[in-house]
């Protein structure tokens, strides 16, 4: 070994021994002068605080702080000057380890290089007046501090917190921050006028409430990572560099600025997270926000940036919160369904307008560049805004173009079914949101449906090659230039519905549909489904399919609304009935179809009808009033299939009929009159008529008038009244004057049985009275001579002619 190396080792060994002796000496000195040193430390601290610092005892820990000297302070308490009023100790620690700079002790000063706080509670308290117990750290006596030559600036180089419960309680601004610090290790440097620190942190956030009345952010989350912090003495601002921290299992880049100047509590926190689950973000927020956000869902991770800013203005009870979210090709669940292949840039702020205060009424969620598939229909919204989260209002322009068949899988085949056709949607919507469902919407814009085949399943109506142009104007709906084809019938339609959106959700029975329709030719049988009841469908288990619910709601609204129809048809056909120039005013109200006024040209004359049909199921009640003017009786009977009887048919009649009909009865859901159900009165007039091949008269002719042709009887005019009584017709006394025979008739005609008609027939030939000019004289001559009293009755299903004896006639009277 060289001489110089040996010398160096001796010098190094000597220095180590010297340092060890000095360190042991200092430790001995501290241990020997325990009370004096503790008093000096407390004196140095107490000169700088407005309050008291108490320590029950101090022990030397030789090895813990080498090469410095460490002491353990027991039962440490920090109380501000007003502790007796609020009883919140700023610090209560069972054990604080303090490492002292050994050289500073040699020159008679106390220099704390490290502080370890263990098993402690730190309570930073601000009362409702704004007073805070941290004011104890404001210098209470500048002169005393400056005169004390042994006092130096209190600079802690290292800090170590273990199992420390830190509470920041601001009663004035309803803020409560509570952190259980499992571990905090830091190194601090003190360049001129500032300090820089590196910290390792692991803490549980028990409360992070900016407004205790609304709940805590980050509730019960673990926050862990490394922090870099800086402090400037001039600005009194702590700056935390934005670096990765873990909250729970998610990584966030978090940075902050905190102003600790007197009478100021301003801070700003910046947060950034890439590819984090939306649910995890929502659960970090306070309950008043997360409860609303969790009504939505986003399947895949998203990118989020945000900031929390408190400007220190004591009039603001909540900080300013701004959040930006980037969503790409994701699945988004909303209360009204799902948005697939969804992309948008979203923004949230609780101060949408700077001139108004922070809070839910001034909060807004904004979506930009939104594209998605909504129930298989592509939608776009350049800007969509939900404002005022206290009473949410949503608005935005939504556009979409798609084939209608895409909706079938979403509707579930319960209300509407689509085949062919396209929809072009362009709507500006504004709506209140009640529990995040749209209510009382205001809509501008239109929906254009072209070349569509639509089946309305509750009534089995199938529309083909149909088009609708729906125009929304705030509360009103106008349907213009629309075409419906139902079977062979083609209808052109225009429709106005005032206050449609006002009543649609809450009072659909108040909706009044003003419908104007026209058609060159209409087959009325194709509209028979309207006579029957709405067919119920078996509802599937609720799958929260809002489109299905909306279609059902639309169906219910259509059924509940009042519909006023003005119908103009060039040619109307119903089975054998053919009419021209049909004009109808019809109302659909509840379960009733009301024929307010119907006029048609039929069989060379005109028919006016009013009445109603009450829908009750397979059999519906019907009431009709009709005025018939000069129609061909032959065609009229043919058109109505001889009114359900085969005794007097269109083959037996000719001439022109005028009548007034008041009748009620039943009609099936297929549009057929229920046999033997009609009751009412018919007052009729037959002009220039003829009765041909009428069996009862032909039998009378064979019985008594063999020389006369009773198979073709000409009637110049016949007036009568028929009383309809189900399966019978009560014939009021009636005079029949014809070319072949005159007679009086009355009685009952049964469609199936029960016929009992009295006939009073004079034998006098009507031709003998033809020359009598005076009407009264001709009437008297009509019944001169022999009069036969006969009756037509049913026997074994056949009509037979019998004598009507005097006794029978008197009994009948």
PyMOL commands that set and color helices and strands:
alter all, ss='L'
color gray80, all
select helices_A, chain A and resi 3-32+34-46+83-86+102-106+133-137+142-147+278-283+287-293+360-362+404-411+457-459+500-503+508-510+524-530+546-560+633-639+641-644+695-703+766-769+775-782+806-812
alter helices_A, ss='H'
color red, helices_A
select strands_A, chain A and resi 51-61+69-80+91-100+112-126+158-170+175-189+194-209+221-232+237-247+250-259+267-276+297-298+302-310+320-334+337-349+364-374+377-387+393-403+416-419+422-434+437-456+461-474+476-486+489-497+512-523+562-574+577-589+592-602+605-614+619-632+653-668+679-692+712-725+728-737+742-750+756-762+787-795+798-803
alter strands_A, ss='S'
color yellow, strands_A
deselect
rebuild
show_as cartoon
